[in-house]
Amino acid sequence: MQIEPSQLVDDVMRRWPATIRVFLDHGMRCVGCPIACFHTVEDACREHHADAVRFLADIRAAAVTAHTPPTVGAGSS
């Protein structure tokens, strides 16, 4: 499942905890915010004057990276 602009901020952070760093890096202090369970990703971008396209790309990348299983034998010599 890909993260969509219509998803709630709280749901995104709970399902993909690696996205929390992206929210923070974009100046969004949504972690622990009582509005996070009502605001969509699109709402948060608008409220924080963030570039929605760039932000979505970053949180999607964080979610994919966090759920990518390690390659067998990676890092071993």
N, CA, C and O atoms as a GROMACS GRO file, in nm:
protein
  308
    1MET      N    1   0.084  -0.119   0.000
    1MET     CA    2   0.000   0.000   0.000
    1MET      C    3   0.088   0.125   0.000
    1MET      O    4   0.184   0.134   0.077
    2GLN      N    5   0.055   0.217  -0.085
    2GLN     CA    6   0.132   0.341  -0.095
    2GLN      C    7   0.065   0.450  -0.011
    2GLN      O    8  -0.058   0.453   0.000
    3ILE      N    9   0.143   0.536   0.047
    3ILE     CA   10   0.089   0.646   0.126
    3ILE      C   11   0.026   0.747   0.031
    3ILE      O   12   0.085   0.788  -0.069
    4GLU      N   13  -0.097   0.787   0.065
    4GLU     CA   14  -0.172   0.882  -0.017
    4GLU      C   15  -0.196   1.012   0.059
    4GLU      O   16  -0.197   1.012   0.182
    5PRO      N   17  -0.215   1.122  -0.012
    5PRO     CA   18  -0.239   1.251   0.053
    5PRO      C   19  -0.364   1.252   0.141
    5PRO      O   20  -0.374   1.332   0.234
    6SER      N   21  -0.458   1.164   0.112
    6SER     CA   22  -0.584   1.160   0.186
    6SER      C   23  -0.575   1.081   0.318
    6SER      O   24  -0.671   1.079   0.395
    7GLN      N   25  -0.462   1.016   0.342
    7GLN     CA   26  -0.447   0.938   0.465
    7GLN      C   27  -0.421   1.030   0.584
    7GLN      O   28  -0.359   1.135   0.572
    8LEU      N   29  -0.471   0.987   0.700
    8LEU     CA   30  -0.451   1.064   0.822
    8LEU      C   31  -0.306   1.056   0.868
    8LEU      O   32  -0.243   0.951   0.862
    9VAL      N   33  -0.256   1.168   0.914
    9VAL     CA   34  -0.117   1.178   0.959
    9VAL      C   35  -0.088   1.074   1.067
    9VAL      O   36   0.014   1.004   1.061
   10ASP      N   37  -0.176   1.063   1.165
   10ASP     CA   38  -0.155   0.968   1.274
   10ASP      C   39  -0.148   0.825   1.223
   10ASP      O   40  -0.064   0.746   1.268
   11ASP      N   41  -0.235   0.790   1.128
   11ASP     CA   42  -0.235   0.655   1.071
   11ASP      C   43  -0.103   0.626   0.999
   11ASP      O   44  -0.049   0.517   1.009
   12VAL      N   45  -0.053   0.726   0.925
   12VAL     CA   46   0.073   0.709   0.852
   12VAL      C   47   0.188   0.684   0.950
   12VAL      O   48   0.267   0.591   0.931
   13MET      N   49   0.197   0.767   1.054
   13MET     CA   50   0.308   0.753   1.150
   13MET      C   51   0.300   0.621   1.228
   13MET      O   52   0.403   0.563   1.262
   14ARG      N   53   0.179   0.574   1.256
   14ARG     CA   54   0.164   0.447   1.328
   14ARG      C   55   0.198   0.327   1.239
   14ARG      O   56   0.264   0.233   1.284
   15ARG      N   57   0.154   0.332   1.115
   15ARG     CA   58   0.179   0.219   1.024
   15ARG      C   59   0.324   0.214   0.976
   15ARG      O   60   0.381   0.106   0.961
   16TRP      N   61   0.382   0.331   0.953
   16TRP     CA   62   0.519   0.341   0.904
   16TRP      C   63   0.599   0.433   0.995
   16TRP      O   64   0.619   0.550   0.960
   17PRO      N   65   0.644   0.386   1.110
   17PRO     CA   66   0.716   0.471   1.206
   17PRO      C   67   0.838   0.542   1.147
   17PRO      O   68   0.877   0.648   1.196
   18ALA      N   69   0.897   0.487   1.044
   18ALA     CA   70   1.014   0.552   0.981
   18ALA      C   71   0.976   0.687   0.919
   18ALA      O   72   1.064   0.769   0.893
   19THR      N   73   0.848   0.710   0.896
   19THR     CA   74   0.806   0.838   0.838
   19THR      C   75   0.810   0.952   0.940
   19THR      O   76   0.810   1.069   0.902
   20ILE      N   77   0.815   0.919   1.068
   20ILE     CA   78   0.819   1.023   1.171
   20ILE      C   79   0.938   1.116   1.148
   20ILE      O   80   0.924   1.238   1.159
   21ARG      N   81   1.053   1.061   1.117
   21ARG     CA   82   1.172   1.142   1.092
   21ARG      C   83   1.148   1.236   0.975
   21ARG      O   84   1.195   1.350   0.978
   22VAL      N   85   1.077   1.192   0.874
   22VAL     CA   86   1.049   1.277   0.757
   22VAL      C   87   0.959   1.394   0.797
   22VAL      O   88   0.983   1.508   0.757
   23PHE      N   89   0.856   1.366   0.877
   23PHE     CA   90   0.771   1.475   0.925
   23PHE      C   91   0.856   1.579   0.997
   23PHE      O   92   0.844   1.699   0.972
   24LEU      N   93   0.943   1.533   1.086
   24LEU     CA   94   1.028   1.624   1.162
   24LEU      C   95   1.125   1.700   1.072
   24LEU      O   96   1.146   1.820   1.089
   25ASP      N   97   1.185   1.630   0.976
   25ASP     CA   98   1.280   1.693   0.885
   25ASP      C   99   1.214   1.803   0.800
   25ASP      O  100   1.281   1.896   0.755
   26HIS      N  101   1.084   1.791   0.777
   26HIS     CA  102   1.011   1.891   0.698
   26HIS      C  103   0.949   1.998   0.787
   26HIS      O  104   0.867   2.078   0.742
   27GLY      N  105   0.989   2.000   0.914
   27GLY     CA  106   0.941   2.104   1.005
   27GLY      C  107   0.801   2.082   1.058
   27GLY      O  108   0.740   2.173   1.114
   28MET      N  109   0.751   1.961   1.042
   28MET     CA  110   0.617   1.928   1.092
   28MET      C  111   0.630   1.861   1.227
   28MET      O  112   0.692   1.755   1.239
   29ARG      N  113   0.573   1.921   1.327
   29ARG     CA  114   0.579   1.867   1.462
   29ARG      C  115   0.451   1.790   1.493
   29ARG      O  116   0.386   1.813   1.594
   30CYS      N  117   0.416   1.698   1.403
   30CYS     CA  118   0.291   1.624   1.412
   30CYS      C  119   0.295   1.512   1.517
   30CYS      O  120   0.190   1.466   1.560
   31VAL      N  121   0.412   1.470   1.557
   31VAL     CA  122   0.424   1.362   1.654
   31VAL      C  123   0.364   1.408   1.786
   31VAL      O  124   0.411   1.505   1.846
   32GLY      N  125   0.262   1.338   1.832
   32GLY     CA  126   0.197   1.373   1.957
   32GLY      C  127   0.097   1.486   1.948
   32GLY      O  128   0.034   1.521   2.048
   33CYS      N  129   0.080   1.543   1.831
   33CYS     CA  130  -0.015   1.653   1.813
   33CYS      C  131  -0.158   1.597   1.817
   33CYS      O  132  -0.187   1.499   1.749
   34PRO      N  133  -0.247   1.659   1.894
   34PRO     CA  134  -0.384   1.609   1.901
   34PRO      C  135  -0.461   1.622   1.770
   34PRO      O  136  -0.566   1.559   1.753
   35ILE      N  137  -0.412   1.702   1.677
   35ILE     CA  138  -0.479   1.720   1.548
   35ILE      C  139  -0.438   1.611   1.448
   35ILE      O  140  -0.506   1.592   1.347
   36ALA      N  141  -0.330   1.540   1.475
   36ALA     CA  142  -0.277   1.440   1.381
   36ALA      C  143  -0.378   1.331   1.347
   36ALA      O  144  -0.372   1.273   1.238
   37CYS      N  145  -0.471   1.303   1.437
   37CYS     CA  146  -0.570   1.199   1.408
   37CYS      C  147  -0.686   1.252   1.323
   37CYS      O  148  -0.774   1.176   1.284
   38PHE      N  149  -0.686   1.382   1.296
   38PHE     CA  150  -0.789   1.443   1.212
   38PHE      C  151  -0.734   1.497   1.080
   38PHE      O  152  -0.806   1.502   0.980
   39HIS      N  153  -0.607   1.537   1.079
   39HIS     CA  154  -0.546   1.595   0.959
   39HIS      C  155  -0.497   1.487   0.865
   39HIS      O  156  -0.439   1.386   0.906
   40THR      N  157  -0.521   1.511   0.737
   40THR     CA  158  -0.463   1.424   0.636
   40THR      C  159  -0.320   1.473   0.606
   40THR      O  160  -0.280   1.581   0.651
   41VAL      N  161  -0.247   1.394   0.532
   41VAL     CA  162  -0.113   1.435   0.490
   41VAL      C  163  -0.124   1.565   0.408
   41VAL      O  164  -0.042   1.656   0.424
   42GLU      N  165  -0.224   1.572   0.324
   42GLU     CA  166  -0.245   1.692   0.244
   42GLU      C  167  -0.272   1.814   0.334
   42GLU      O  168  -0.219   1.922   0.309
   43ASP      N  169  -0.356   1.796   0.437
   43ASP     CA  170  -0.383   1.905   0.532
   43ASP      C  171  -0.254   1.952   0.599
   43ASP      O  172  -0.229   2.072   0.610
   44ALA      N  173  -0.173   1.856   0.643
   44ALA     CA  174  -0.048   1.890   0.712
   44ALA      C  175   0.046   1.968   0.621
   44ALA      O  176   0.108   2.065   0.664
   45CYS      N  177   0.056   1.926   0.497
   45CYS     CA  178   0.142   1.999   0.402
   45CYS      C  179   0.092   2.143   0.384
   45CYS      O  180   0.172   2.237   0.382
   46ARG      N  181  -0.036   2.159   0.372
   46ARG     CA  182  -0.093   2.292   0.355
   46ARG      C  183  -0.070   2.378   0.480
   46ARG      O  184  -0.027   2.493   0.469
   47GLU      N  185  -0.096   2.323   0.596
   47GLU     CA  186  -0.081   2.397   0.722
   47GLU      C  187   0.064   2.437   0.750
   47GLU      O  188   0.091   2.542   0.807
   48HIS      N  189   0.157   2.351   0.709
   48HIS     CA  190   0.299   2.375   0.735
   48HIS      C  191   0.372   2.434   0.616
   48HIS      O  192   0.495   2.448   0.618
   49HIS      N  193   0.298   2.468   0.511
   49HIS     CA  194   0.356   2.528   0.390
   49HIS      C  195   0.468   2.442   0.332
   49HIS      O  196   0.571   2.492   0.289
   50ALA      N  197   0.444   2.311   0.331
   50ALA     CA  198   0.542   2.217   0.277
   50ALA      C  199   0.506   2.183   0.132
   50ALA      O  200   0.389   2.184   0.094
   51ASP      N  201   0.607   2.155   0.054
   51ASP     CA  202   0.587   2.110  -0.084
   51ASP      C  203   0.530   1.969  -0.078
   51ASP      O  204   0.602   1.874  -0.043
   52ALA      N  205   0.402   1.954  -0.110
   52ALA     CA  206   0.333   1.826  -0.095
   52ALA      C  207   0.394   1.716  -0.182
   52ALA      O  208   0.403   1.601  -0.138
   53VAL      N  209   0.435   1.749  -0.303
   53VAL     CA  210   0.492   1.649  -0.393
   53VAL      C  211   0.623   1.595  -0.335
   53VAL      O  212   0.645   1.474  -0.329
   54ARG      N  213   0.709   1.685  -0.292
   54ARG     CA  214   0.837   1.644  -0.234
   54ARG      C  215   0.817   1.567  -0.104
   54ARG      O  216   0.880   1.464  -0.081
   55PHE      N  217   0.727   1.618  -0.019
   55PHE     CA  218   0.700   1.552   0.108
   55PHE      C  219   0.648   1.411   0.088
   55PHE      O  220   0.695   1.317   0.152
   56LEU      N  221   0.551   1.395  -0.002
   56LEU     CA  222   0.497   1.261  -0.030
   56LEU      C  223   0.606   1.167  -0.081
   56LEU      O  224   0.612   1.051  -0.041
   57ALA      N  225   0.690   1.216  -0.169
   57ALA     CA  226   0.800   1.133  -0.220
   57ALA      C  227   0.891   1.089  -0.106
   57ALA      O  228   0.934   0.974  -0.101
   58ASP      N  229   0.920   1.180  -0.013
   58ASP     CA  230   1.008   1.148   0.099
   58ASP      C  231   0.945   1.048   0.196
   58ASP      O  232   1.013   0.956   0.242
   59ILE      N  233   0.816   1.065   0.229
   59ILE     CA  234   0.756   0.970   0.323
   59ILE      C  235   0.733   0.834   0.258
   59ILE      O  236   0.742   0.731   0.324
   60ARG      N  237   0.704   0.836   0.129
   60ARG     CA  238   0.689   0.706   0.059
   60ARG      C  239   0.823   0.633   0.055
   60ARG      O  240   0.827   0.512   0.075
   61ALA      N  241   0.930   0.705   0.030
   61ALA     CA  242   1.063   0.643   0.028
   61ALA      C  243   1.098   0.588   0.166
   61ALA      O  244   1.154   0.478   0.176
   62ALA      N  245   1.068   0.661   0.271
   62ALA     CA  246   1.097   0.615   0.407
   62ALA      C  247   1.017   0.490   0.440
   62ALA      O  248   1.069   0.397   0.502
   63ALA      N  249   0.891   0.486   0.398
   63ALA     CA  250   0.807   0.370   0.425
   63ALA      C  251   0.857   0.247   0.351
   63ALA      O  252   0.859   0.137   0.407
   64VAL      N  253   0.896   0.264   0.226
   64VAL     CA  254   0.947   0.151   0.146
   64VAL      C  255   1.079   0.101   0.202
   64VAL      O  256   1.100  -0.019   0.216
   65THR      N  257   1.169   0.194   0.234
   65THR     CA  258   1.300   0.156   0.288
   65THR      C  259   1.286   0.080   0.418
   65THR      O  260   1.358  -0.017   0.442
   66ALA      N  261   1.195   0.124   0.503
   66ALA     CA  262   1.175   0.059   0.633
   66ALA      C  263   1.116  -0.080   0.619
   66ALA      O  264   1.136  -0.165   0.706
   67HIS      N  265   1.042  -0.106   0.511
   67HIS     CA  266   0.979  -0.236   0.492
   67HIS      C  267   1.050  -0.326   0.390
   67HIS      O  268   0.998  -0.430   0.351
   68THR      N  269   1.168  -0.285   0.348
   68THR     CA  270   1.244  -0.366   0.255
   68THR      C  271   1.324  -0.469   0.335
   68THR      O  272   1.409  -0.432   0.416
   69PRO      N  273   1.297  -0.596   0.311
   69PRO     CA  274   1.372  -0.698   0.387
   69PRO      C  275   1.519  -0.697   0.348
   69PRO      O  276   1.552  -0.670   0.232
   70PRO      N  277   1.606  -0.727   0.443
   70PRO     CA  278   1.749  -0.731   0.411
   70PRO      C  279   1.779  -0.840   0.310
   70PRO      O  280   1.715  -0.945   0.307
   71THR      N  281   1.878  -0.813   0.227
   71THR     CA  282   1.920  -0.911   0.127
   71THR      C  283   2.004  -1.018   0.197
   71THR      O  284   2.090  -0.988   0.280
   72VAL      N  285   1.977  -1.142   0.162
   72VAL     CA  286   2.053  -1.252   0.221
   72VAL      C  287   2.199  -1.239   0.182
   72VAL      O  288   2.233  -1.226   0.065
   73GLY      N  289   2.283  -1.242   0.283
   73GLY     CA  290   2.426  -1.233   0.259
   73GLY      C  291   2.477  -1.089   0.245
   73GLY      O  292   2.596  -1.068   0.223
   74ALA      N  293   2.390  -0.994   0.258
   74ALA     CA  294   2.433  -0.854   0.246
   74ALA      C  295   2.522  -0.817   0.362
   74ALA      O  296   2.493  -0.847   0.478
   75GLY      N  297   2.630  -0.753   0.331
   75GLY     CA  298   2.722  -0.707   0.433
   75GLY      C  299   2.818  -0.813   0.484
   75GLY      O  300   2.902  -0.784   0.569
   76SER      N  301   2.807  -0.934   0.434
   76SER     CA  302   2.899  -1.037   0.480
   76SER      C  303   3.005  -1.062   0.375
   76SER      O  304   2.981  -1.048   0.255
   77SER      N  305   3.120  -1.098   0.422
   77SER     CA  306   3.231  -1.122   0.329
   77SER      C  307   3.256  -1.268   0.312
   77SER      O  308   3.346  -1.306   0.238
   0.00000   0.00000   0.00000
